[in-house]
């Protein structure tokens, strides 16, 4: 036998034996005198005579590469749950990916249920409310020296007696300086939301 049998050529070409028989009947294969298939010449003839739109892509061509971030996320999810995660660069098995998907779906359902029960709040809304509350508190402290200075000056003047009189404007100026210093130190405190 000079060339390949139908079975051997089918394995070589990645096609079924029936497809090879059809190609042979249609004259798309080059045969040796003994009836065996000349693989190299047949490959060229099939490529030239076959309509590209009617060819099947090999199964590996259909698979898209998985982004590294997705593989890392699967590993992280599995590790969080105490399950076996793929080694770095070792690839993720289908079973590991499916397990991670089921874990994530369960976590998502738990979060939805907590929202329905009112146990969770929307983060953006909470941050907006926190900001508004902090702004109102700050504004109240900024205006406080103007309201309290005259009262404090009058009380201290009455308490000191002996003709000592404190000016409300001076008292307000001192209070404002101390309140601003306190507000500046409070501005450095960060919430744990970030």
N, C-alpha and C positions, 0 to 999 in steps of 0.2 A: 504494500500500500504506500503510494507516494505522498499522499496528503492526509487530511483528517476525515474521520467518519462524520456523519450527520450529528451524532451525539457529541463528539469532540468539538466540532465547529460551533455547535449550539452553546456549549460551555465557554468556548473562546469568545464568542460574540455577545454572550450574555442574553441570549434569546431562547425561546422554547424550541424543541425539536420540530414542532408543527410549523413554526415560523420559518425555520430553515428549509423544510420541505416545500413550503409555498414559494420561497425565494428561488429554490432550485428549479421548480416547475416554471417560474416566471422568467428564468434565464438571468437572474441577478447574481448567480454564483459562477465561478470559474472552476471547471472540473478537470482533473488529470485524466489520461486515457483509461486508467483502471476504475474510474468513477468516484475516486476520493476527491475531496475538496481542497483546492489551493487556497489556503487561508489568506495570505497577503493580497493576492490578486482579487479574491472574492470580497475582501474588505473594501478595496478601492472601488470595485464595480458596484457594490451595494451602496456605498456613499454617493457615488455619482448618479445612480438610478433611483434612489429612494427619495420620496418627497419628505422634506424635513418636518412638515406640519403633521405628518402621519407617524412619526417616530415617537417612541416613548423615551422619556428621560430615565436614566438609571435612578433607582430609589435614593441613592446618596445625594443626587443633585437636587432632590426636593427638600432635603433637610437644610434649614437655615442655621447658621452658627448661633449659639446662644451667647448673648453678651456676658462678659465676665461679671458685671454688676449683678445680673440675675443669679448666676451661680453662687456668688458671694452671699446674696440675700437668702438663698435656700439654705446654705450652710449656717448662717447666723440664726435663722429661724429654728433649725433643728437643734443647734447648740443651746439656744434659750430654753428649749423644752427638755434638755438633757438627753437628746437622741443622738445617734451616731451621725456625724456630719462628714462629708467628703474631705479628704486631705487636700490641701492647697495644690492646685494644678492637676489633681487626680481625676477631675471630672465628677459629675453628679449622675447618679443612676436615675432611671425613670422612677423607681420606687421611692428614692429619697425626695425627688422633686414633688411627687404626688403626696407624700407624707407632709412635706412643708406646706403644700397648698391646702391640705385639709386642716392643718394646725392654724394657718392664717384665716381660713374661713371660720373656724371655731372662735378665734379671737375676735373677728369682725362681728360675729353674731352676739358674742358676749357684750361687746361695746354697744351695739344697737340696743340690746336689752337694757343695759344700764342707762342709756339715754331715755328710753321709754319709761323707765321707772323714776327718772328724774335724779339719778345718782351722778350723772355727768352733765357738765355744762359746755357750751361752745367756747373754745379757747379764745377766738377773736372777740367774742362778746365779753368774756371775762376780762380780757386785757383792756378793752375799751372802758368798761365800768371801773376797773382799778385806776386807770389813767384819770378818768373824770373825778373819782373820789379824791385822788391825790392832788389834783389841780384845785378842787374846792377847798381842801384842807389848807393848801399853800396860800390861796387867796385870802382865806379867813385869817391866817396868821400875818399876812402882809398888811392887812387893814387894821389889825388889832392895836398896834401902838397908837394910831391916831385916835381911836376911841378911848383907850385906857389912860393915855398920858395925862390928860387934864384931871381926871379923877384921882390918879395916883399923886399928882403934884399937889392937889388940894388936900388929900389925906395926909401926906407927909408934912406939908406946911402946918396943918393943924396939930399934928403929933409933935413936931419939933418946937413949935411956939417961939417965944423969945424973938419975935420980929424976923425970923428967917423965912423967906418966901422963895419957893422953887418955881421956876418958869415952866409952863406946860410945853412950850416949844422945845426947850432944852431936854426935858424929860422924853418927849416924843422922839427926838433925834437919837438919844442914847438907846431907847427901847428898839427903835428901828434897826440900829446897827447890830444889837444882840439877836434880834429875831432873824435878820438876814444871815448872820453867821450860823445860827442854828439850822435854818432852812438849807443853807449850802452843805452843811454836814449831813443832813437827812437826804439830800439829793444823791449822795454817793452810795446809799443803800440800794441794792438791786434785789428785785423779787426773784424767786426761784422759777419763774415761768419760762425763762429763756432757755 
